[in-house]
Amino acid sequence: MVAHAAAVTPVTLPASAVEVRGLNKVYKGSGRSGPKHALKGIDLVIPRGSLFGLLGPNGAGKSTLINILAGLVNKTDGHVSIWGTDIDAHPRQARASIGVVPQELNMDPFFTPREMLELQAGLYGVPRGQRRTDELLEAVGLADKANAYARTLSGGMKRRLMVAKAMVHTPPVLVLDEPTAGVDIELRRLLWEHVRKLNRAGTTVLLTTHYLQEAEELCDTIAIINHGTVVACEPKRALLGRVDNKALSLTVDRDLTAVPDALAAFTAELAEPRQLVVRYQPSRQKVDGILAAVAAAGLSIVDLSTEESDLEDIFLQLTAGAHTEELARGAA
């Protein structure tokens, strides 16, 4: 008889790492304070394998959303699934699919990094033979500090240890809540490199940050939340394309005292005697028309550069009025 190998059933991966539908959260309040509607019908899909940015002003609802995903806050109503698992139907399985790096550095100062990761792995039920303590410490650059007390670590080391702690159970989804808040530029760069490495290895990363440059540098998809609602959620390139403004900076071959008449049809200014800055809308005007006008003025271009809209422009445009409304409520 010929022995046939048992058929291996392929693992079906979910299309979405996180799916949120109609999510509401209302805090009841007490005394004079009425109920607070922190999340208002949130719909959000985080694609599997993405490096997803969640942005918003203070009080927009980011922390509430993350705490619901982590199982720390109960939602009022709506549907949430993590890695294809409904958080209501199978809460423990859903929590096992996510690792959260909080903004606060919460760790026992008298534990060593190795002890801390071993304890965390035990809490998640990871068998001793399957724990990756040394591998994780090596990955975050703390192998040489494995047996040092946590209180002796620098702020940057503690931040990296928090990332390792969130990864002890190998979750497919990692949430980083303001991971580089208060750290120096060099450490920020090292953390960025580590986050990219995790993402390339297949981990879906959800990043919240107040550093818009950080989100623009790292993320492939970005959602912006304001007053408990999602005001934008799309690929970064599409989001950046929302603001139809560019600036063309031209260095010419001689000193000027005013903007040439040939450029009267454009929004142009003389920044320096030999530098013209022309602001235009790419959807309505072409660069070759600007260059032709410069040539018609009898000028030769020595150098040129363009400046595009960045994420800060989009963020301010989509959250305009949030600060004003907060001030108004405070004065009422």
Buried (B, 14 or more C-beta within 10 A) or exposed (E): EEEEEEEEEEEEEBEBBBBBEBBBBBBEEEEEEEEEBBBBBBBBBBBBBBBBBBBBBEBBBBBBBBBBBBBEBEBBEBBBBBBBBBBEEBEEBBBBBBBBBBBEEEBEEEBBBBBBBBEBBEEBEBEEEEBBBEEBBBBBBBBEBBEBBBEEBEEBBBBBBBBBBBBBBBBBBBBBBBBBBEBEEEBBEBBBEBBBEBBEEEBBBBBBBBBBEBBBBBBBBBBBBBBBBBBBBBBBEEBBBEBEBBBBBBBBEEEBEEBBEBBEEBBBEBEEEBBBBBBBEEEEBEBEEBBEBBEEBEBEEEEBEEEEBEBEBBBEBBBEEBEEEBEEEEEE
